[in-house]
Amino acid sequence: MSSIYPFPFFLNQTPTSSLTYLAALLGDSSPKRKVFVSYDHDDTDQANGFLGLRNLGLGFDFISHKLDHKIGGQSDEYKRRVIREQHIKLASVTVVLIGVNYWISKWSNWEVEDSVSEGNGLLAIALNGITQACLPAAFKKYYDAKLAEFIAWDHNTFGLAIERAYQNRAKLGQHDAATE
């Protein structure tokens, strides 16, 4: 059973966190972080707004997926494998956009589990207007262990939170190995 988490809710918040600061911090010579974006398809409009941040020329590129006609009629396991191999595996961080119903989707847990098994860092962002939310069990495990953040919708904090998630990647794998 998932718990409801109210906002404001920040771990490791950096007071100077802003997209401008991140751009200056990373500079042009830093590698771009590849970010897989997981979201409930009922939240596509807000997810597209988040994905629009790629146009700011910051230190990350987004990888999102849409289960379109190419794999629409296939089994769930086939879809999961395609998402893992063609999207999650290419990323170093997974951002989970938390809407009202994200936590109840089987895809939410699968995408988090597959992200960690592929070595990705984790970050959850509550969609704009969400003041409390349930976290999927797979994400909550890492959040409770303080290995993943859950932040409110504020574009000024996204960049540094993505970088922190990237820096925590190895800790996620170590946590899984220690708990098996």
C-alpha positions as CSV (number, residue, x, y, z in Angstrom):
1,M,0.0,0.0,0.0
2,S,1.4,3.4,-0.9
3,S,1.4,6.4,1.4
4,I,0.2,9.9,0.6
5,Y,3.0,12.5,0.7
6,P,2.1,16.2,1.1
7,F,4.1,19.1,-0.2
8,P,6.3,21.0,0.1
9,F,8.6,18.0,0.2
10,F,12.3,18.4,-0.6
11,L,15.3,16.4,0.3
12,N,18.8,17.8,-0.3
13,Q,17.3,21.1,-1.5
14,T,19.9,23.5,-2.8
15,P,18.8,27.1,-2.3
16,T,20.6,28.3,-5.4
17,S,19.0,25.6,-7.6
18,S,17.9,27.0,-10.9
19,L,18.1,26.1,-14.5
20,T,20.4,29.0,-15.1
21,Y,22.8,27.9,-12.3
22,L,22.8,24.4,-13.7
23,A,23.7,25.6,-17.2
24,A,26.6,27.6,-15.8
25,L,27.6,24.7,-13.6
26,L,27.6,22.1,-16.4
27,G,29.0,24.4,-19.1
28,D,29.2,23.4,-22.8
29,S,31.9,20.7,-22.2
30,S,30.0,18.6,-19.7
31,P,28.3,15.4,-21.0
32,K,24.5,15.7,-21.4
33,R,22.5,13.6,-19.0
34,K,20.1,11.4,-20.8
35,V,16.8,11.3,-18.9
36,F,14.0,8.7,-19.4
37,V,10.7,10.2,-18.5
38,S,8.0,8.0,-17.0
39,Y,4.5,9.3,-16.7
40,D,0.8,8.2,-16.9
41,H,-0.6,8.9,-20.3
42,D,-3.5,10.8,-18.8
43,D,-0.8,13.4,-17.9
44,T,0.6,13.7,-21.4
45,D,0.0,17.5,-21.7
46,Q,2.1,18.2,-18.6
47,A,4.7,15.6,-19.6
48,N,5.1,17.4,-22.9
49,G,5.6,20.7,-21.0
50,F,8.3,19.1,-19.0
51,L,9.9,17.6,-22.1
52,G,9.9,21.1,-23.6
53,L,12.8,22.0,-21.2
54,R,15.1,20.3,-23.8
55,N,14.8,23.5,-25.8
56,L,16.6,25.5,-23.1
57,G,20.0,23.9,-24.1
58,L,20.8,22.6,-20.6
59,G,22.8,19.6,-19.7
60,F,20.2,16.9,-20.3
61,D,18.3,15.3,-23.1
62,F,15.0,13.6,-22.7
63,I,14.0,10.1,-23.8
64,S,10.3,9.5,-23.6
65,H,8.2,6.8,-25.0
66,K,4.7,6.5,-26.4
67,L,3.3,3.1,-26.9
68,D,2.0,3.7,-30.4
69,H,0.7,1.6,-33.2
70,K,4.1,-0.1,-33.7
71,I,3.8,-2.2,-30.5
72,G,0.2,-1.5,-29.5
73,G,-1.2,-5.0,-30.1
74,Q,1.8,-6.8,-28.5
75,S,1.9,-8.4,-25.0
76,D,2.8,-6.4,-21.9
77,E,6.1,-8.3,-21.6
78,Y,7.0,-7.4,-25.1
79,K,6.1,-3.7,-24.5
80,R,8.1,-3.7,-21.3
81,R,11.2,-5.2,-23.1
82,V,10.9,-2.6,-25.9
83,I,10.7,0.3,-23.4
84,R,13.6,-1.1,-21.4
85,E,15.9,-1.8,-24.4
86,Q,15.0,1.2,-26.6
87,H,14.4,3.9,-23.9
88,I,15.4,3.1,-20.3
89,K,18.8,1.5,-21.3
90,L,19.8,4.7,-23.2
91,A,19.3,6.9,-20.1
92,S,21.3,7.6,-17.0
93,V,18.5,9.1,-15.0
94,T,14.8,8.2,-14.8
95,V,12.3,11.0,-13.9
96,V,9.0,9.8,-12.8
97,L,6.2,12.5,-13.3
98,I,3.7,11.9,-10.5
99,G,0.1,12.6,-11.3
100,V,-3.0,11.4,-9.5
101,N,-3.1,7.9,-10.9
102,Y,0.5,7.2,-11.8
103,W,1.1,5.0,-8.7
104,I,-1.6,2.5,-9.7
105,S,-0.2,1.6,-13.1
106,K,1.7,-1.6,-13.4
107,W,4.0,0.3,-15.8
108,S,5.1,2.7,-13.0
109,N,6.7,-0.1,-10.9
110,W,8.1,-1.8,-14.0
111,E,9.7,1.3,-15.3
112,V,11.3,2.1,-11.9
113,E,12.5,-1.4,-11.4
114,D,13.9,-1.6,-14.9
115,S,15.6,1.8,-14.5
116,V,17.4,0.8,-11.4
117,S,18.4,-2.6,-12.9
118,E,19.9,-0.6,-15.9
119,G,21.9,1.7,-13.5
120,N,19.7,4.8,-13.7
121,G,19.3,7.4,-11.0
122,L,15.8,8.1,-9.9
123,L,13.8,11.4,-9.4
124,A,10.1,11.9,-8.9
125,I,8.5,15.2,-9.7
126,A,4.9,16.0,-8.7
127,L,3.0,17.4,-11.6
128,N,1.9,21.0,-11.4
129,G,-1.2,21.3,-9.2
130,I,-0.5,18.0,-7.3
131,T,-0.4,18.8,-3.6
132,Q,-0.4,15.3,-2.3
133,A,0.4,12.0,-4.1
134,C,0.9,8.3,-3.7
135,L,4.2,6.9,-4.8
136,P,4.5,3.6,-6.6
137,A,5.9,0.9,-4.3
138,A,9.0,0.4,-6.4
139,F,9.9,4.2,-6.1
140,K,8.9,4.4,-2.5
141,K,11.5,1.8,-1.5
142,Y,14.3,4.0,-2.8
143,Y,12.7,7.2,-1.5
144,D,12.4,5.8,2.0
145,A,16.1,4.8,1.9
146,K,16.9,8.4,0.9
147,L,18.3,7.3,-2.4
148,A,15.8,9.1,-4.5
149,E,14.1,12.5,-4.3
150,F,10.5,13.5,-4.6
151,I,10.1,17.2,-5.4
152,A,7.3,19.6,-6.2
153,W,6.8,21.0,-9.7
154,D,9.2,23.9,-9.9
155,H,11.2,24.2,-13.1
156,N,13.9,26.1,-11.2
157,T,14.8,22.9,-9.2
158,F,14.6,20.3,-12.0
159,G,18.2,20.6,-13.3
160,L,20.0,20.2,-10.1
161,A,17.7,17.5,-8.9
162,I,18.4,15.5,-12.1
163,E,22.1,15.9,-11.5
164,R,21.7,14.7,-7.9
165,A,19.8,11.7,-9.2
166,Y,22.6,11.0,-11.6
167,Q,25.2,11.2,-8.8
168,N,23.1,8.7,-6.7
169,R,23.0,6.0,-9.4
170,A,25.7,3.7,-7.8
171,K,24.0,3.9,-4.4
172,L,20.8,2.5,-5.9
173,G,22.5,-0.5,-7.2
174,Q,24.4,-1.0,-3.9
175,H,21.1,-0.8,-2.0
176,D,19.5,-3.5,-4.2
177,A,22.5,-5.8,-3.8
178,A,22.5,-5.3,0.0
179,T,18.7,-6.0,0.3
180,E,18.6,-9.2,-1.8
